[in-house]
Amino acid sequence: MIIYKPPAAAASIPVIDIGGLTSAEPAARKDVAWRIHKACRDTGFFYAANHGIPQRLLDGQFAAARAFFARPLAEKMAVQFRPGAHNRGYEAMQRQRLDEGSPPDLKESFMFAGEAPDGPRNLWPEGMPEFRAQMECYHDAVTSLVDRLMRAFALSLDLSESYFADGFVGVKPSVRLLHYPPHPKDAAFNQLGAGAHTDWGALTLLLQDDAGGLEVCNAEGQWIAARPIPGTFIVNLGDMVRRWTNDLYQSTPHRVVNAMSGRDRYSCAAFYSPRRDYVVRCLPTCLPEAGPPHYAPCTTGEHMDEMVRRTYGG
């Protein structure tokens, strides 16, 4: 159990203008990649500004989230998520426990992902066609953005921009809408909206409203508030990146406690990872001078399955 302590007042999460990633000039893309390199080593988190996704689409995402989570519980449970069932559908309040040993998390969520003709289908709520349309439009937009960020990630490690492309053929991010009610006064000891954890995959793209509540553990082990900055996404790295980079880049613990706003908090996380049979091994530019890398190779599927077993208790 990671005992909750209030975050430090100072913030040190960098804001990076990523507009240069669409430039035809290699030097402009390299400049952004270098700033990403520094952020990935220092905190594993950064704000992405000038990302190119229209604000009206982001506003629509929050409106759709509020509409869905306001539905009666029975209607939400009709599209209930089950662990191992391709991470799609509704997950009820206190269903997940991200910090092992702590009480269940005070949040509910809805998950969806890309669909293939012969693959699993999303579970869409009845009578909400506008909800599905918004989610699919948003999904297309963030897919383009995370692809751009993965090219920058490769460039930041002195690899070709297309280095990771093979692992993401036919892959789209999974997206999770999240709703955190105001933190109850009678919450159990160390019960948070989302317990302290690291993300599992390669890259996470987080859209958060203006309620606040996200906290990040910096390189010095201090908890700092990741305050909302209008017009930005928060980008953070997952545990796969530690394997890829032999611990050069950070997969940073973070948590959520909605204790200050006095109102509901909404966010939307897009998780991007390689296909399940892709082998994650130390990158050629991160190999140690002597001895083996810190982590043995494993497939994406093996890693993800182990994480699901841990967080849902089997």
C-alpha positions in Angstrom: 0.0 0.0 0.0 1.3 3.5 -0.9 0.0 5.8 1.9 -1.5 9.1 0.7 0.4 12.3 1.4 -0.5 15.7 0.0 1.5 16.8 -3.0 4.2 19.5 -3.0 3.0 22.9 -4.0 5.6 23.4 -6.7 5.0 22.0 -10.2 7.7 20.9 -12.6 6.0 19.2 -15.4 7.2 20.8 -18.7 4.9 22.2 -21.4 6.1 21.3 -24.9 4.9 22.9 -28.0 4.6 19.9 -30.4 3.6 21.8 -33.4 7.0 21.3 -35.0 6.3 17.5 -35.3 4.2 18.3 -38.4 7.0 20.3 -40.0 8.6 19.2 -43.3 12.0 20.3 -41.8 13.8 17.5 -39.9 15.5 20.0 -37.7 12.1 21.3 -36.4 11.0 17.7 -35.6 14.3 17.0 -34.0 14.0 20.0 -31.7 10.7 18.9 -30.4 12.1 15.3 -29.9 15.0 16.6 -27.8 12.6 18.4 -25.5 10.6 15.2 -25.2 13.8 13.3 -24.5 14.5 15.6 -21.5 11.0 15.3 -20.2 11.0 11.5 -20.5 14.2 11.3 -18.5 13.2 13.8 -15.8 9.5 13.1 -15.1 8.0 10.8 -17.7 5.2 13.4 -18.0 4.7 16.5 -20.1 2.0 18.8 -21.4 1.5 18.7 -25.2 0.5 22.1 -26.5 -0.3 23.1 -30.1 -1.4 19.5 -30.8 -3.9 20.3 -33.6 -7.1 18.7 -32.3 -10.0 21.3 -32.4 -11.2 22.5 -29.0 -14.9 21.8 -30.1 -14.0 18.1 -30.3 -12.5 18.1 -26.9 -15.5 20.0 -25.4 -17.8 17.4 -27.1 -15.9 14.6 -25.4 -16.6 16.0 -21.9 -20.3 16.7 -22.8 -20.7 13.1 -24.0 -19.0 11.8 -20.8 -21.3 13.7 -18.5 -24.3 12.5 -20.5 -23.3 8.8 -20.3 -22.3 8.7 -16.6 -25.5 10.5 -15.7 -27.5 7.5 -17.1 -29.2 5.1 -14.6 -26.8 2.4 -13.3 -28.9 -0.4 -14.9 -28.4 1.2 -18.3 -24.7 1.5 -17.8 -24.4 -2.1 -16.5 -26.1 -3.3 -19.7 -22.7 -2.6 -21.4 -20.6 -3.9 -18.5 -16.9 -4.4 -19.0 -15.4 -7.7 -17.9 -11.6 -8.1 -17.4 -10.0 -9.9 -20.2 -12.9 -9.2 -22.6 -10.8 -6.9 -24.8 -11.2 -3.9 -22.4 -14.5 -2.6 -23.7 -17.6 -1.3 -22.0 -18.6 0.2 -18.6 -16.7 -0.4 -15.4 -18.6 0.4 -12.2 -17.5 2.5 -9.3 -14.9 0.8 -7.0 -14.4 -2.1 -9.5 -10.6 -1.5 -9.9 -7.8 -1.3 -7.4 -4.8 0.4 -9.0 -2.7 0.6 -5.8 -2.3 -3.0 -4.6 -3.3 -3.2 -0.9 -5.3 0.0 -0.9 -9.2 0.2 -1.0 -10.9 0.1 -4.4 -10.7 3.3 -6.5 -13.5 5.9 -6.4 -14.2 6.1 -10.1 -16.3 4.7 -12.9 -15.3 4.4 -16.5 -16.3 3.5 -20.1 -13.8 1.9 -22.5 -13.7 1.5 -26.2 -11.1 0.8 -28.9 -10.6 0.3 -32.6 -12.6 -2.4 -34.3 -11.5 -4.8 -37.1 -13.9 -6.9 -39.2 -13.0 -10.1 -37.5 -12.1 -8.7 -34.1 -14.0 -7.8 -30.9 -16.7 -5.2 -31.0 -17.3 -2.2 -28.8 -20.2 -2.1 -26.4 -22.2 1.0 -27.1 -25.1 2.2 -24.9 -28.6 2.0 -26.3 -30.4 5.2 -27.4 -27.2 7.3 -27.5 -26.2 7.5 -31.2 -24.6 10.9 -30.7 -22.4 9.4 -27.9 -21.0 6.8 -30.3 -20.4 9.4 -33.1 -18.5 11.6 -30.7 -16.3 8.8 -29.4 -15.5 7.5 -32.9 -14.6 11.0 -34.1 -12.4 11.6 -31.0 -10.8 8.2 -31.5 -9.7 9.1 -35.1 -8.2 12.4 -33.9 -6.2 10.9 -31.0 -5.0 8.0 -33.2 -3.3 10.5 -35.5 -1.8 12.3 -32.6 -0.4 9.3 -30.8 1.2 8.0 -34.1 2.9 11.4 -34.4 4.1 11.2 -30.8 5.5 7.7 -31.3 7.6 8.9 -34.2 8.9 11.7 -32.0 9.6 9.2 -29.3 11.7 7.1 -31.7 13.5 10.3 -32.8 14.2 11.3 -29.2 16.2 8.0 -28.8 18.3 8.5 -31.9 16.2 6.0 -33.9 14.5 6.4 -37.2 11.1 8.0 -36.9 9.5 4.8 -38.3 11.4 2.5 -35.9 8.2 1.5 -33.9 5.9 1.4 -37.0 6.0 -2.4 -37.3 4.7 -2.9 -33.7 1.6 -0.7 -34.4 0.4 -2.0 -37.8 -3.4 -2.3 -37.5 -3.3 -1.0 -33.9 -5.3 1.9 -32.5 -5.4 3.2 -29.0 -7.9 2.1 -26.4 -9.8 5.0 -24.9 -11.2 5.3 -21.4 -13.7 7.9 -20.2 -13.4 8.5 -16.5 -15.7 10.0 -13.9 -14.6 10.8 -10.4 -17.3 12.1 -7.9 -16.3 14.5 -5.2 -14.1 12.8 -2.7 -16.4 11.5 0.1 -15.6 12.5 3.7 -16.2 8.9 4.8 -13.8 7.4 2.3 -11.7 4.5 3.7 -8.1 5.1 4.8 -5.9 5.8 1.7 -8.9 5.4 -0.7 -8.4 7.6 -3.7 -10.1 8.3 -7.0 -7.3 6.4 -8.6 -4.6 4.8 -6.4 -0.9 5.4 -7.1 0.2 3.4 -10.1 2.2 3.4 -13.3 0.5 2.9 -16.7 1.1 -0.4 -18.4 1.7 0.2 -22.0 3.8 2.5 -24.2 2.2 5.9 -24.2 -0.9 7.6 -22.5 -2.6 10.7 -23.8 -4.8 12.3 -21.1 -7.5 14.9 -21.6 -8.6 16.4 -18.3 -11.2 18.9 -17.3 -10.6 21.9 -15.1 -11.4 20.2 -11.8 -7.8 19.2 -11.1 -6.8 16.2 -8.9 -4.1 14.5 -10.9 -0.8 14.1 -9.0 2.5 12.9 -10.3 5.6 11.6 -8.4 8.7 13.5 -9.7 12.2 12.1 -10.0 13.0 13.2 -6.4 10.0 11.2 -5.1 7.9 14.3 -4.4 4.2 14.3 -5.3 3.3 17.4 -7.4 0.0 18.6 -8.8 -0.5 18.2 -12.5 -2.8 21.2 -12.8 -5.1 21.5 -15.8 -3.7 23.7 -18.6 -6.3 24.7 -21.2 -5.6 23.6 -24.7 -3.2 20.8 -23.7 -3.0 17.1 -23.3 -0.9 15.4 -20.7 1.4 12.8 -22.1 3.0 10.1 -20.0 5.0 6.9 -20.5 4.0 3.4 -19.5 6.0 0.5 -18.1 6.9 -0.8 -21.6 9.1 2.2 -22.1 11.2 1.2 -19.2 11.9 -2.1 -20.9 12.6 -0.5 -24.2 15.0 2.1 -22.8 16.6 0.0 -20.0 15.2 2.5 -17.4 16.5 5.6 -19.2 13.0 6.9 -19.6 10.6 7.2 -16.6 7.3 5.3 -16.1 6.1 7.6 -13.4 3.7 6.8 -10.5 0.6 9.0 -10.5 -2.7 9.1 -8.8 -6.0 11.0 -8.7 -7.9 12.5 -5.7 -10.8 14.7 -6.4 -10.8 16.4 -3.0 -10.5 20.1 -3.9 -13.0 21.0 -6.6 -16.2 20.0 -4.7 -17.6 18.7 -8.0 -17.4 15.8 -10.4 -14.2 15.4 -12.3 -14.0 14.0 -15.9 -11.1 12.9 -17.9 -10.3 10.8 -21.0 -7.2 8.6 -21.4 -6.0 7.1 -24.6 -3.6 4.2 -24.1 -1.3 3.2 -27.0 0.6 -0.1 -27.0 2.0 -2.4 -29.7 0.2 -5.4 -31.0 0.0 -8.4 -28.6 2.6 -10.6 -30.3 5.2 -7.7 -30.6 8.3 -8.5 -28.6 9.4 -5.7 -26.3 13.2 -5.7 -25.8 15.9 -3.2 -25.0 16.4 -0.7 -27.9 19.8 -0.7 -29.7 20.6 2.8 -28.5 19.9 1.9 -24.9 21.9 -1.3 -24.5 24.3 -1.3 -21.5 28.0 -1.1 -22.1 28.4 -4.4 -20.2 26.1 -7.1 -19.1 22.5 -7.9 -20.1 19.7 -5.3 -20.1 17.6 -4.9 -16.9 14.6 -6.7 -18.4 14.1 -9.9 -20.3 12.2 -9.6 -23.6 8.5 -10.3 -23.4 5.5 -9.8 -25.7 3.0 -7.0 -25.3 0.3 -9.6 -24.6 2.3 -11.3 -21.8 2.9 -8.0 -20.1 -0.7 -6.7 -20.4 -2.2 -10.0 -19.1 0.0 -9.9 -16.0 -1.1 -6.3 -15.3 -4.8 -7.2 -15.6 -4.3 -10.1 -13.2 -2.7 -7.8 -10.6 -5.2 -5.0 -10.8 -8.3 -7.1 -10.9 -7.2 -9.8 -8.5 -7.1 -12.6 -11.1 
